[in-house]
């Protein structure tokens, strides 16, 4: 069946509903690993996704508060527009800022959580450990810092796509992204900063119809792929062919958390 566009969307309405259902399920799987966070002061670090904000807010409930820290002003404005439709149960504050220098006083939060932050972190000038230490400093002693991110324990089409995105970022702005690597890299990072670190690897989570969106992006003249196709002939076409053969397979996910000590808060 030929691919049809629905008002500029490569997905049919039913396919769009299935994709969004899968995204919600993936978000819920990751957030459930936090356990009971009801009534806590929570910082969602390095993101303003309404999906993740809503999921966190529902878990925090009316007795707590949620702050989202995001560097991109356009993402903040998009979240500010969409969040009123979600009817979240707790106060939500959207703050523009950098995870290396979060604009909060020490011990402002009981829990700091990030999802997909580290693999997109620019570590060209400052190491990832500085970002983690900065987030720990705004967490109270005995509070938690928790991270969910992709790892390269199983083959996945998305890993090649992420490698291309790292290359595009380097060529476009000189950014050096932390990228997706083995679980031990993120675990060791957290063990160097936090106490009582624990972790868990979850299997890849399939998102139906995601491959259609990626295939369309590969042809978007305003995106990063055409520039890469010019500078690295063959790599974009190889990715496209792999998606057509295998679909847009996704990596496994690592959840790692640790407790903030008094010593970290003082540094």
N, C-alpha and C positions, 0 to 999 in steps of 0.2 A: 504494500500500500504506500503511495507517495506521501511524503511528509507534508502536512498542511499547517498553515499558520492561522492561529486564532487571535485576531486583533494584535498582530505583532508578536505573539507568543508561539514558539514552536510546539507547545503542548496543547492538547485538547483540554476542555474544562475538566473532564474526568481524570486525565493524566495529571493535570495541575493539582487536583485534590489529592491524588495518591502521593505525589511528590511531597506536598506539604504535610500530609499525614505521617510520612516516613521521617521527615525532618523533625517533627514534634516528638516522635517516638525515640529518635536518636538523642535528642536533647534531654528527654525524660530519663533515658537510660544513664546518661552521664551525670545528671543532677541528682539522681537517686543515690549515687555513691557518696554524696555529702552527708547522708543520714539526716537526723532531725536538726534543722536550722531555724525552727520557729522562734520568733522574738529576737533574733540576732541583728546586730548592725553589720551589714554585708557590703563589701566592695566587689563589684564585678569589674575586673581590671583588664583594660585594653580592648573593650568592646562595647558596642551600643546596639547590638542586635535585639530587636523587639521580641523575637522568639525566646532568646535566652533570658532577657530581662523579665518577661512575663513568667517563665518557668521558675526563676529564682524568687520572684515576688510572691507567687502562690505558695511557695515553701516557707518563706519568711513570715508571711501572714501579717495581720494588723498590729501585732505587738512589736514588730521590728521595723527596720528601714533598709533601703537598698540604694546604693550609689553606683552609677556606671561611669567609668573613666575611659574616655576615648580621645585620641589625638586628632581625628579627622572631623572638622566642623560640619561637613556635609552629612556624615553619618549621624551626628548628634541631632541635627535638624530633622533628618528623616525619622529618627526615633521619637523626637518630640512631637512630630505630626501624628505618628501611628499609635503611640502609647495610650492616648485618651480613649481609643476604641477598645482597649484591652480590659479596662476596669480592674486594674491591679489592686490588691487588697492592702498594700502598704505604701508609704511615701517613697517615691522614686525620684532621685536627683541625678541629672545628667551633667557631667563635668568634663570640660575640655582640658586635657593634660597628658603628660608623658609618664609612662610607668617608671622610667628612670628617676624622675623627680615628681612623684605624686604630690599634688597641692593640698595635703592634709596634715593636720597635727599628728604627732606620735600617739599611738594607742587609740586611734579613732574608730577602729573596727574590731569586731569579734572574729570575723572570717573574711579572708580575701580569696576570691576565686577567679580563675581565668580559664578560658576554653579556646584552644588554638592560638594562644598569644605567642608562645615562645618560638614556634617555627616561622612566624612572620616578623620576629623581632630583629631590628637592624643592630647588629653587634660589631659594626665596622669600627666604631670609636670607643664603645664601652661594652664590656662583656655581659653576658646574660646574668651572671651572678650579681652584678650591680643592680639590675632590675629586681631580682628576687629579694635582695637585701633591702631595697627601698620599700618594697611591698610589705616585708616583714616589719619594718620600722613603724608603719602606720597601723599595725595590728597589736592588740593588747597582749601582754605576757600571758601565756596559756591559751591564746587564741590560735587559730589555724590558718595556714596558707595552703591552698589546694589548686592543683593544675590538672587539666585534661588536655591531651595533645596527641597527635598522630605519631606513630613509631613505624620503623621499617622492618618489622618482624616477619611480614608475609609480602609476597609480590603483589603489586597493585598498580593499575594504570595511573591512578592519581599521583603516585610517587614520581613518575616521569613528568607529569604535568607540573608538579610543585618544583621539580628541578629546573624546568623551563622558566617558571615564574621567578625563581631566584636569579637565573641568568638575565631575565628581562629587567629585573630591579637593579641589578649591577650595571647593566649597560645604560639604563635610563637615568639613574640618579647616583650611581656609585654605592648604593646600599649593599651591605653584606648581611643577608638574612641568615638567621640561625639554622633554619631548615629542619627537615625531618631526619632523625637518626635513630640509633639503637636505644632501647629503654634505659640502659645503664647510664647514658649521658645525662638525661633529665633526672634520674634517680640520684646520681652522684651530686648533681647541682643542688638538689634539695637537701641532701645529707650534709653538705658543707655549710648550710645556712640554718637549717631547722633541726629540731629534736624529734625523736620518736617518729621517724619517717616510715610510712607504710605505702604500699603501692599495689596496683592491680592492672593487668592487661585484659582488655575486652576485645573480642573478635571483630573483624570488619562488619560494618552495618550497611546493608544495601539500601540505597536511595533510588527508588524506581524512577526511570525516565531522566535521570540526571545526565545521562550521556547525550541526550538531545540538546540540552542547554549548552553543554561544553562544545559539541560539534558546531553549534551556531556561533559561539564565541570565537571559534577558530577562524571564522570567515569575517568577523567584525572588523572593518577597517579602522575603527576608532580604538580597538583594543591593542594589547601588547603582542599578540601572535603574529600579525603581518610583518612587524619590524623584525621579529626573531626569524621569520621565514626568509627575510632578505639577508640577514647577517649569518644565519646558520641553515643553509639550504638542506632540505630533507628531514629535519627534525620534527617540524610541525606536521608534515605529511606522514611521517612514521607514527606520530602520536594519533593522528586521525585514523590511520589504518588499524592501529591497535585497538582503538575504541570501537571501531566497526566489528572487529573480530571478537573482542572480549567484553565489551561494554566498559563503562567507567567504573572499574573496580576500585574499592576504597581500602585504605590501610587499617591496621589494628589501632586501638586507642589505649594510651597509658593514662591511668589516674594515679597521681601521687600527691600525698599531703604530709604535712609535718606541723609540729607545734612550735610556737614562737617563745623563745626564752627571754628572760630579763636582760641578759647580756646583749642580745641582738637589738633589743629596743633602745639600748643606751648608745649603740654605735652610730 
